[in-house]
Amino acid sequence: MKLIVGLGNPGKEYENTRHNTGFLCLDKVARALDVKVNRRAFNALIGKTTYRGEQVILMKPQTFMNLSGEAVGKAVRYYHLDPTSDVLVVYDDLDLPVGNLRLREGGSAGGHNGIKSIIAHLSTQQFCRIRVGIGSDKKEDTRDYVLSGFWGEDIEKWQGAIDEASKACVEFINNRFQDVMNRHNRRNKAGA
């Protein structure tokens, strides 16, 4: 069984903000797998399906970003999942330029409060991640920036990154994350 988590904030006012990149990616994954993410469980919206013989749970925590770990931790314990191989989290990253992706198997929270919460609730930094670049504006307050939308050519770059991240999520279901990571990190470096 695999758990794929998209991080974001619940509510219409946050729908198309930089900080909801994980939710938007998960929506694309749900469409690709033809599953609705609308059942309430674990302080989250979830959808369950089977893809090529593997059970999959898609999750959007509904606790707001900084408490995302509550939902993830509950699901991991309930389903007896191994965070190192069964859990993938997709989220926005200020440290990456708009449109860039970085897949990694662990590491620190890098200042991301949603990831910090997940690390605390899983008691490990070792879980699979897809970081989607949202860029940064050093002149603007970080909170205001992540809760703002995109404009101009950044919209296309961002949407392209979400498309790529959603493909990587689907590949994760039936492949070793190391292989998915190598493929998409290499593709990203090549600018493809």
SETI-39622 format. One line per 3 residues: their letters; for each residue x, y, z of N, C-alpha, C, CB. Coordinates in nm, 2 decimals. Glycine has a CB too. Layout:
<nodes>
A> X/Y/Z/X/Y/Z/X/Y/Z/X/Y/Z ~ ... .
</nodes>
This chain:
<nodes>
MKL> 0.08/-0.12/0.00/0.00/0.00/0.00/0.09/0.12/0.00/-0.10/0.00/0.12 ~ 0.05/0.22/-0.08/0.12/0.35/-0.09/0.03/0.46/-0.04/0.17/0.37/-0.23 ~ 0.09/0.56/0.03/0.02/0.68/0.07/0.09/0.80/0.00/0.03/0.70/0.23 .
IVG> 0.01/0.87/-0.08/0.06/0.99/-0.15/-0.01/1.11/-0.09/0.04/0.98/-0.31 ~ 0.07/1.20/-0.04/0.01/1.32/0.03/0.05/1.45/-0.04/0.07/1.32/0.18 ~ -0.05/1.53/-0.06/-0.03/1.66/-0.12/-0.05/1.76/-0.01/-0.12/1.69/-0.24 .
LGN> 0.04/1.85/0.01/0.03/1.95/0.12/-0.04/2.08/0.07/0.16/1.98/0.19 ~ -0.12/2.14/0.15/-0.18/2.26/0.12/-0.27/2.31/0.23/-0.27/2.25/-0.01 ~ -0.35/2.41/0.21/-0.44/2.46/0.31/-0.58/2.45/0.26/-0.41/2.61/0.34 .
PGK> -0.67/2.40/0.35/-0.81/2.39/0.30/-0.88/2.53/0.29/-0.89/2.30/0.40 ~ -0.98/2.54/0.20/-1.05/2.66/0.19/-1.04/2.72/0.05/-1.01/2.76/0.29 ~ -1.14/2.78/0.00/-1.14/2.84/-0.14/-1.04/2.95/-0.15/-1.28/2.90/-0.17 .
EYE> -1.02/3.03/-0.04/-0.93/3.14/-0.05/-0.78/3.10/-0.07/-0.94/3.22/0.08 ~ -0.75/2.97/-0.05/-0.61/2.93/-0.07/-0.59/2.84/-0.20/-0.57/2.84/0.05 ~ -0.70/2.82/-0.27/-0.70/2.72/-0.38/-0.59/2.73/-0.48/-0.83/2.74/-0.45 .
NTR> -0.56/2.85/-0.53/-0.46/2.86/-0.64/-0.34/2.94/-0.59/-0.52/2.93/-0.76 ~ -0.30/2.92/-0.46/-0.19/2.98/-0.41/-0.06/2.89/-0.42/-0.21/3.02/-0.26 ~ 0.05/2.96/-0.41/0.18/2.88/-0.42/0.18/2.77/-0.31/0.30/2.98/-0.40 .
HNT> 0.13/2.80/-0.19/0.14/2.70/-0.08/0.05/2.58/-0.11/0.10/2.77/0.05 ~ -0.04/2.59/-0.20/-0.13/2.48/-0.23/-0.09/2.39/-0.35/-0.27/2.53/-0.26 ~ 0.04/2.40/-0.38/0.10/2.33/-0.49/0.08/2.18/-0.47/0.25/2.36/-0.50 .
GFL> 0.09/2.13/-0.35/0.08/1.99/-0.32/-0.07/1.94/-0.34/0.12/1.96/-0.18 ~ -0.16/2.02/-0.30/-0.31/1.99/-0.33/-0.33/1.98/-0.48/-0.40/2.09/-0.26 ~ -0.28/2.08/-0.55/-0.31/2.08/-0.70/-0.24/1.96/-0.77/-0.26/2.21/-0.75 .
CLD> -0.13/1.92/-0.72/-0.06/1.81/-0.78/-0.15/1.68/-0.75/0.08/1.79/-0.72 ~ -0.19/1.67/-0.63/-0.27/1.55/-0.59/-0.40/1.55/-0.67/-0.30/1.56/-0.44 ~ -0.46/1.66/-0.70/-0.58/1.66/-0.79/-0.55/1.60/-0.92/-0.63/1.81/-0.80 .
KVA> -0.43/1.63/-0.98/-0.39/1.57/-1.11/-0.37/1.42/-1.10/-0.27/1.64/-1.16 ~ -0.31/1.38/-0.99/-0.29/1.24/-0.96/-0.43/1.17/-0.95/-0.21/1.21/-0.84 ~ -0.52/1.23/-0.88/-0.65/1.17/-0.86/-0.72/1.15/-1.00/-0.74/1.26/-0.77 .
RAL> -0.71/1.26/-1.08/-0.77/1.24/-1.22/-0.70/1.13/-1.30/-0.76/1.38/-1.29 ~ -0.57/1.12/-1.29/-0.50/1.02/-1.36/-0.54/0.88/-1.32/-0.35/1.03/-1.35 ~ -0.57/0.86/-1.19/-0.61/0.73/-1.13/-0.76/0.71/-1.13/-0.55/0.72/-0.99 .
DVK> -0.83/0.82/-1.17/-0.98/0.81/-1.17/-1.04/0.78/-1.03/-1.03/0.71/-1.27 ~ -0.99/0.86/-0.93/-1.04/0.84/-0.80/-1.08/0.98/-0.74/-0.93/0.77/-0.71 ~ -1.18/0.98/-0.66/-1.22/1.10/-0.59/-1.16/1.11/-0.45/-1.38/1.11/-0.58 .
VNR> -1.10/1.23/-0.42/-1.04/1.25/-0.29/-1.15/1.33/-0.21/-0.90/1.32/-0.30 ~ -1.24/1.26/-0.15/-1.35/1.33/-0.09/-1.40/1.26/0.04/-1.47/1.34/-0.18 ~ -1.34/1.15/0.08/-1.38/1.09/0.20/-1.30/1.14/0.32/-1.36/0.93/0.19 .
RAF> -1.37/1.17/0.43/-1.30/1.23/0.55/-1.25/1.12/0.64/-1.40/1.32/0.63 ~ -1.12/1.12/0.67/-1.06/1.03/0.76/-0.93/1.09/0.81/-1.04/0.89/0.70 ~ -0.88/1.07/0.93/-0.75/1.11/0.98/-0.73/1.26/0.97/-0.64/1.04/0.90 .
NAL> -0.84/1.34/0.99/-0.83/1.49/0.97/-0.78/1.52/0.83/-0.73/1.55/1.07 ~ -0.83/1.45/0.73/-0.79/1.47/0.59/-0.90/1.43/0.50/-0.66/1.39/0.56 ~ -0.89/1.47/0.37/-0.97/1.41/0.27/-0.89/1.31/0.20/-1.02/1.52/0.16 .
IGK> -0.94/1.19/0.18/-0.87/1.08/0.12/-0.95/1.02/0.01/-0.83/0.97/0.23 ~ -0.88/0.95/-0.08/-0.94/0.87/-0.18/-0.86/0.74/-0.19/-0.94/0.94/-0.32 ~ -0.92/0.63/-0.21/-0.86/0.50/-0.21/-0.88/0.43/-0.35/-0.90/0.40/-0.10 .
TTY> -0.78/0.37/-0.40/-0.80/0.30/-0.53/-0.69/0.19/-0.53/-0.79/0.39/-0.65 ~ -0.69/0.11/-0.64/-0.59/0.01/-0.67/-0.54/0.05/-0.81/-0.64/-0.14/-0.66 ~ -0.40/0.05/-0.82/-0.34/0.08/-0.95/-0.24/-0.02/-0.98/-0.28/0.23/-0.94 .
RGE> -0.26/-0.10/-1.09/-0.17/-0.20/-1.13/-0.14/-0.30/-1.01/-0.04/-0.15/-1.18 ~ -0.24/-0.33/-0.93/-0.22/-0.43/-0.83/-0.18/-0.37/-0.69/-0.13/-0.53/-0.87 ~ -0.15/-0.25/-0.69/-0.11/-0.18/-0.56/-0.22/-0.09/-0.50/0.02/-0.10/-0.58 .
QVI> -0.25/-0.11/-0.38/-0.35/-0.02/-0.31/-0.28/0.11/-0.29/-0.40/-0.08/-0.18 ~ -0.36/0.22/-0.32/-0.31/0.36/-0.31/-0.41/0.44/-0.23/-0.29/0.42/-0.45 ~ -0.36/0.52/-0.14/-0.44/0.62/-0.07/-0.38/0.76/-0.11/-0.44/0.60/0.09 .
LMK> -0.47/0.85/-0.16/-0.43/0.98/-0.18/-0.49/1.07/-0.07/-0.49/1.03/-0.32 ~ -0.41/1.16/-0.02/-0.45/1.24/0.10/-0.42/1.39/0.09/-0.37/1.18/0.22 ~ -0.52/1.46/0.13/-0.51/1.61/0.15/-0.54/1.64/0.29/-0.60/1.69/0.05 .
PQT> -0.44/1.66/0.38/-0.46/1.70/0.52/-0.55/1.82/0.52/-0.33/1.72/0.59 ~ -0.64/1.83/0.62/-0.74/1.94/0.63/-0.71/2.02/0.76/-0.88/1.89/0.63 ~ -0.59/2.00/0.81/-0.55/2.07/0.94/-0.48/2.20/0.92/-0.47/1.97/1.02 .
FMN> -0.47/2.25/0.80/-0.38/2.36/0.76/-0.23/2.31/0.76/-0.40/2.48/0.86 ~ -0.15/2.37/0.68/-0.02/2.33/0.65/0.06/2.29/0.77/0.05/2.44/0.57 ~ 0.07/2.38/0.87/0.16/2.36/0.98/0.13/2.24/1.07/0.16/2.48/1.07 .
LSG> 0.01/2.18/1.05/-0.03/2.06/1.13/-0.04/1.94/1.05/-0.15/2.09/1.21 ~ 0.01/1.94/0.93/-0.01/1.83/0.83/0.03/1.70/0.89/0.06/1.86/0.71 ~ 0.13/1.69/0.97/0.18/1.57/1.03/0.08/1.49/1.11/0.30/1.60/1.11 .
EAV> -0.02/1.56/1.16/-0.12/1.49/1.24/-0.19/1.39/1.15/-0.23/1.59/1.30 ~ -0.24/1.43/1.04/-0.31/1.34/0.94/-0.22/1.23/0.89/-0.37/1.42/0.83 ~ -0.10/1.27/0.85/-0.01/1.17/0.79/0.03/1.07/0.89/0.12/1.24/0.74 .
GKA> 0.06/1.11/1.02/0.10/1.02/1.12/-0.01/0.92/1.15/0.14/1.09/1.25 ~ -0.14/0.97/1.16/-0.25/0.88/1.19/-0.27/0.77/1.08/-0.38/0.96/1.20 ~ -0.26/0.81/0.96/-0.27/0.72/0.85/-0.16/0.61/0.84/-0.28/0.79/0.71 .
VRY> -0.04/0.66/0.86/0.08/0.57/0.86/0.06/0.46/0.97/0.21/0.65/0.88 ~ 0.02/0.50/1.09/0.00/0.41/1.20/-0.12/0.32/1.18/-0.02/0.48/1.33 ~ -0.23/0.37/1.13/-0.35/0.29/1.10/-0.32/0.18/1.00/-0.46/0.38/1.06 .
YHL> -0.25/0.21/0.89/-0.23/0.12/0.78/-0.10/0.04/0.80/-0.23/0.19/0.65 ~ -0.02/0.07/0.91/0.11/0.00/0.93/0.20/0.02/0.81/0.09/-0.15/0.96 ~ 0.22/0.15/0.77/0.30/0.18/0.65/0.44/0.20/0.70/0.25/0.30/0.58 .
DPT> 0.54/0.18/0.61/0.68/0.21/0.63/0.70/0.34/0.57/0.77/0.10/0.57 ~ 0.73/0.45/0.65/0.75/0.58/0.59/0.86/0.59/0.48/0.78/0.68/0.70 ~ 0.96/0.50/0.50/1.08/0.51/0.41/1.04/0.46/0.27/1.19/0.43/0.46 .
SDV> 0.94/0.38/0.25/0.91/0.32/0.12/0.77/0.34/0.07/0.95/0.18/0.11 ~ 0.68/0.36/0.17/0.53/0.36/0.14/0.47/0.50/0.13/0.46/0.28/0.23 ~ 0.55/0.61/0.17/0.49/0.74/0.19/0.56/0.84/0.09/0.50/0.79/0.33 .
LVV> 0.48/0.91/0.02/0.54/1.02/-0.07/0.46/1.15/-0.04/0.52/0.98/-0.22 ~ 0.53/1.26/-0.02/0.47/1.39/0.01/0.52/1.49/-0.09/0.52/1.44/0.16 ~ 0.42/1.56/-0.15/0.44/1.66/-0.25/0.41/1.80/-0.19/0.35/1.63/-0.38 .
YDD> 0.51/1.89/-0.21/0.49/2.02/-0.14/0.56/2.13/-0.22/0.53/2.02/0.00 ~ 0.53/2.25/-0.19/0.59/2.37/-0.24/0.73/2.40/-0.18/0.50/2.49/-0.23 ~ 0.82/2.45/-0.25/0.95/2.48/-0.20/1.00/2.62/-0.24/1.06/2.37/-0.24 .
LDL> 1.02/2.71/-0.15/1.07/2.84/-0.17/1.21/2.85/-0.23/1.06/2.93/-0.05 ~ 1.29/2.75/-0.19/1.43/2.75/-0.23/1.46/2.70/-0.37/1.51/2.66/-0.13 ~ 1.36/2.65/-0.44/1.37/2.61/-0.58/1.31/2.72/-0.67/1.31/2.47/-0.61 .
PVG> 1.37/2.75/-0.79/1.31/2.84/-0.88/1.17/2.79/-0.93/1.40/2.86/-1.00 ~ 1.09/2.87/-0.97/0.95/2.84/-1.02/0.97/2.73/-1.13/0.87/2.96/-1.06 ~ 0.90/2.62/-1.11/0.90/2.52/-1.22/1.00/2.41/-1.20/0.92/2.58/-1.35 .
NLR> 1.09/2.42/-1.11/1.19/2.32/-1.09/1.13/2.21/-0.99/1.32/2.37/-1.03 ~ 1.18/2.09/-1.00/1.14/1.98/-0.91/1.27/1.92/-0.85/1.06/1.87/-0.99 ~ 1.26/1.87/-0.73/1.36/1.79/-0.67/1.29/1.68/-0.59/1.45/1.88/-0.57 .
LRE> 1.33/1.56/-0.63/1.28/1.44/-0.56/1.39/1.39/-0.47/1.24/1.33/-0.66 ~ 1.35/1.36/-0.34/1.45/1.31/-0.25/1.39/1.21/-0.15/1.52/1.43/-0.17 ~ 1.48/1.13/-0.09/1.43/1.03/0.00/1.43/1.07/0.15/1.51/0.90/-0.02 .
GGS> 1.48/1.18/0.18/1.48/1.22/0.32/1.54/1.36/0.33/1.55/1.12/0.41 ~ 1.58/1.39/0.46/1.64/1.52/0.48/1.56/1.60/0.58/1.66/1.59/0.35 ~ 1.62/1.72/0.60/1.55/1.81/0.70/1.43/1.87/0.64/1.65/1.92/0.74 .
AGG> 1.36/1.95/0.72/1.24/2.02/0.67/1.27/2.14/0.59/1.15/2.07/0.79 ~ 1.39/2.19/0.59/1.43/2.30/0.51/1.35/2.43/0.53/1.43/2.27/0.37 ~ 1.30/2.44/0.66/1.22/2.56/0.69/1.07/2.55/0.65/1.27/2.68/0.62 .
HNG> 1.03/2.43/0.60/0.89/2.41/0.56/0.81/2.35/0.68/0.88/2.31/0.43 ~ 0.72/2.43/0.73/0.65/2.39/0.85/0.56/2.26/0.84/0.56/2.50/0.90 ~ 0.51/2.24/0.72/0.43/2.12/0.70/0.52/2.00/0.70/0.36/2.12/0.56 .
IKS> 0.64/2.00/0.65/0.73/1.89/0.65/0.78/1.88/0.79/0.85/1.92/0.55 ~ 0.81/1.99/0.86/0.85/1.98/1.00/0.75/1.90/1.08/0.87/2.13/1.06 ~ 0.62/1.93/1.06/0.51/1.86/1.13/0.51/1.71/1.10/0.38/1.92/1.10 .
IIA> 0.53/1.68/0.97/0.53/1.54/0.93/0.65/1.46/1.00/0.54/1.52/0.78 ~ 0.77/1.53/1.00/0.88/1.47/1.06/0.86/1.44/1.21/1.01/1.56/1.04 ~ 0.80/1.53/1.28/0.76/1.52/1.42/0.67/1.40/1.44/0.71/1.65/1.47 .
HLS> 0.56/1.39/1.36/0.46/1.29/1.38/0.51/1.15/1.33/0.34/1.33/1.31 ~ 0.60/1.14/1.24/0.65/1.01/1.19/0.78/0.97/1.27/0.68/1.02/1.04 ~ 0.83/1.06/1.35/0.96/1.04/1.42/1.07/1.00/1.33/0.94/0.94/1.53 .
TQQ> 1.07/1.05/1.21/1.18/1.02/1.11/1.18/1.13/1.00/1.16/0.88/1.05 ~ 1.30/1.15/0.95/1.31/1.24/0.83/1.31/1.16/0.70/1.44/1.32/0.84 ~ 1.31/1.03/0.72/1.32/0.94/0.60/1.19/0.90/0.54/1.40/0.81/0.65 .
FCR> 1.14/0.98/0.45/1.02/0.95/0.37/1.04/1.02/0.24/0.89/1.00/0.44 ~ 0.98/0.97/0.14/1.00/1.02/0.00/0.92/1.15/-0.02/0.94/0.92/-0.10 ~ 0.99/1.24/-0.10/0.94/1.38/-0.12/0.95/1.43/-0.26/1.00/1.48/-0.02 .
IRV> 0.86/1.51/-0.30/0.87/1.58/-0.43/0.86/1.73/-0.39/0.77/1.54/-0.53 ~ 0.96/1.80/-0.41/0.96/1.95/-0.38/0.94/2.02/-0.51/1.10/1.99/-0.32 ~ 0.84/2.10/-0.52/0.80/2.18/-0.64/0.84/2.32/-0.62/0.65/2.16/-0.67 .
GIG> 0.93/2.37/-0.70/0.98/2.51/-0.68/0.87/2.62/-0.71/1.09/2.53/-0.78 ~ 0.86/2.71/-0.61/0.77/2.82/-0.62/0.84/2.95/-0.62/0.66/2.82/-0.51 ~ 0.98/2.94/-0.62/1.06/3.07/-0.62/1.05/3.14/-0.49/1.02/3.16/-0.74 .
SDK> 1.11/3.25/-0.48/1.09/3.34/-0.36/1.11/3.48/-0.40/1.20/3.30/-0.25 ~ 1.05/3.57/-0.32/1.06/3.71/-0.33/1.12/3.77/-0.20/0.93/3.78/-0.37 ~ 1.25/3.80/-0.20/1.31/3.84/-0.08/1.26/3.97/-0.03/1.46/3.86/-0.11 .
KED> 1.19/4.05/-0.11/1.13/4.18/-0.07/1.00/4.16/0.00/1.12/4.27/-0.19 ~ 0.93/4.05/-0.02/0.80/4.02/0.03/0.80/3.93/0.15/0.70/3.96/-0.08 ~ 0.72/3.95/0.25/0.70/3.87/0.36/0.67/3.72/0.31/0.59/3.92/0.46 .
TRD> 0.74/3.63/0.37/0.73/3.49/0.33/0.58/3.44/0.33/0.82/3.40/0.41 ~ 0.51/3.47/0.44/0.38/3.42/0.45/0.29/3.48/0.34/0.32/3.46/0.59 ~ 0.30/3.61/0.31/0.23/3.67/0.21/0.26/3.61/0.07/0.25/3.83/0.21 .
YVL> 0.39/3.59/0.05/0.44/3.53/-0.07/0.38/3.39/-0.10/0.59/3.52/-0.08 ~ 0.39/3.30/0.00/0.34/3.16/-0.03/0.19/3.16/-0.04/0.38/3.07/0.08 ~ 0.12/3.26/0.01/-0.03/3.26/0.00/-0.07/3.35/-0.12/-0.09/3.32/0.13 .
SGF> 0.02/3.38/-0.20/-0.01/3.46/-0.33/-0.02/3.36/-0.44/0.09/3.57/-0.35 ~ -0.07/3.41/-0.55/-0.08/3.33/-0.68/0.04/3.36/-0.77/-0.21/3.35/-0.75 ~ 0.03/3.30/-0.89/0.14/3.32/-0.99/0.08/3.41/-1.10/0.18/3.18/-1.05 .
WGE> 0.17/3.47/-1.17/0.13/3.56/-1.28/0.23/3.54/-1.39/0.11/3.70/-1.24 ~ 0.19/3.59/-1.51/0.28/3.59/-1.63/0.33/3.45/-1.66/0.40/3.67/-1.60 ~ 0.46/3.44/-1.71/0.52/3.31/-1.75/0.54/3.22/-1.64/0.65/3.34/-1.82 .
DIE> 0.54/3.26/-1.51/0.55/3.17/-1.40/0.44/3.08/-1.39/0.56/3.25/-1.27 ~ 0.32/3.11/-1.44/0.20/3.02/-1.43/0.23/2.90/-1.51/0.07/3.09/-1.49 ~ 0.28/2.92/-1.64/0.31/2.80/-1.72/0.42/2.71/-1.66/0.36/2.85/-1.86 .
KWQ> 0.53/2.77/-1.61/0.63/2.70/-1.54/0.58/2.62/-1.43/0.75/2.79/-1.49 ~ 0.50/2.68/-1.34/0.44/2.61/-1.22/0.35/2.50/-1.27/0.36/2.72/-1.14 ~ 0.26/2.52/-1.36/0.18/2.42/-1.41/0.25/2.30/-1.47/0.07/2.47/-1.51 .
GAI> 0.36/2.33/-1.54/0.45/2.23/-1.60/0.51/2.14/-1.49/0.55/2.29/-1.69 ~ 0.55/2.21/-1.38/0.61/2.14/-1.27/0.51/2.05/-1.20/0.68/2.23/-1.17 ~ 0.39/2.10/-1.19/0.28/2.02/-1.13/0.25/1.90/-1.21/0.15/2.10/-1.11 .
DEA> 0.25/1.91/-1.35/0.23/1.80/-1.44/0.34/1.69/-1.42/0.23/1.85/-1.58 ~ 0.46/1.74/-1.41/0.58/1.65/-1.40/0.57/1.58/-1.26/0.71/1.73/-1.41 ~ 0.54/1.65/-1.16/0.53/1.59/-1.02/0.42/1.49/-1.02/0.51/1.70/-0.92 .
SKA> 0.31/1.52/-1.08/0.20/1.42/-1.08/0.24/1.29/-1.15/0.07/1.48/-1.14 ~ 0.31/1.30/-1.26/0.36/1.18/-1.33/0.45/1.10/-1.24/0.43/1.22/-1.46 ~ 0.54/1.17/-1.17/0.63/1.10/-1.07/0.55/1.03/-0.96/0.73/1.21/-1.01 .
CVE> 0.45/1.10/-0.91/0.36/1.03/-0.81/0.30/0.90/-0.86/0.25/1.13/-0.77 ~ 0.25/0.90/-0.98/0.19/0.78/-1.04/0.30/0.67/-1.05/0.12/0.81/-1.17 ~ 0.42/0.71/-1.10/0.53/0.62/-1.12/0.57/0.56/-0.98/0.65/0.69/-1.18 .
FIN> 0.57/0.63/-0.88/0.60/0.59/-0.74/0.52/0.47/-0.70/0.58/0.70/-0.64 ~ 0.40/0.46/-0.74/0.31/0.35/-0.70/0.37/0.21/-0.72/0.17/0.36/-0.76 ~ 0.43/0.19/-0.84/0.47/0.06/-0.88/0.62/0.05/-0.91/0.40/0.02/-1.00 .
NRF> 0.70/0.15/-0.86/0.84/0.15/-0.89/0.92/0.19/-0.76/0.88/0.25/-1.00 ~ 1.05/0.15/-0.76/1.13/0.20/-0.65/1.15/0.35/-0.66/1.27/0.13/-0.65 ~ 1.14/0.42/-0.55/1.15/0.57/-0.55/1.28/0.61/-0.61/1.12/0.63/-0.41 .
QDV> 1.39/0.53/-0.58/1.52/0.57/-0.63/1.52/0.58/-0.78/1.62/0.46/-0.59 ~ 1.45/0.49/-0.85/1.44/0.49/-1.00/1.36/0.61/-1.04/1.37/0.36/-1.05 ~ 1.25/0.64/-0.97/1.16/0.76/-1.01/1.24/0.89/-0.99/1.03/0.76/-0.92 .
MNR> 1.32/0.89/-0.88/1.40/1.01/-0.84/1.51/1.03/-0.95/1.46/0.99/-0.70 ~ 1.58/0.92/-0.99/1.68/0.94/-1.09/1.62/0.99/-1.22/1.75/0.80/-1.11 ~ 1.51/0.93/-1.26/1.45/0.97/-1.39/1.41/1.12/-1.39/1.33/0.88/-1.42 .
HNR> 1.34/1.16/-1.28/1.28/1.30/-1.28/1.38/1.40/-1.24/1.16/1.30/-1.19 ~ 1.48/1.37/-1.16/1.58/1.47/-1.12/1.67/1.49/-1.25/1.67/1.42/-1.00 ~ 1.70/1.39/-1.32/1.78/1.40/-1.44/1.71/1.48/-1.55/1.82/1.26/-1.50 .
RNK> 1.58/1.45/-1.56/1.49/1.52/-1.66/1.49/1.67/-1.63/1.35/1.46/-1.67 ~ 1.47/1.70/-1.50/1.46/1.83/-1.45/1.59/1.91/-1.48/1.43/1.84/-1.30 ~ 1.71/1.85/-1.46/1.84/1.91/-1.48/1.85/1.94/-1.63/1.95/1.82/-1.43 .
AGA> 1.80/1.86/-1.71/1.81/1.88/-1.86/1.72/1.98/-1.91/1.79/1.74/-1.93 ~ 1.62/2.02/-1.82/1.53/2.13/-1.86/1.41/2.07/-1.94/1.60/2.23/-1.94 ~ 1.40/1.94/-1.94/1.29/1.88/-2.02/1.16/1.88/-1.94/1.32/1.74/-2.06 .
</nodes>
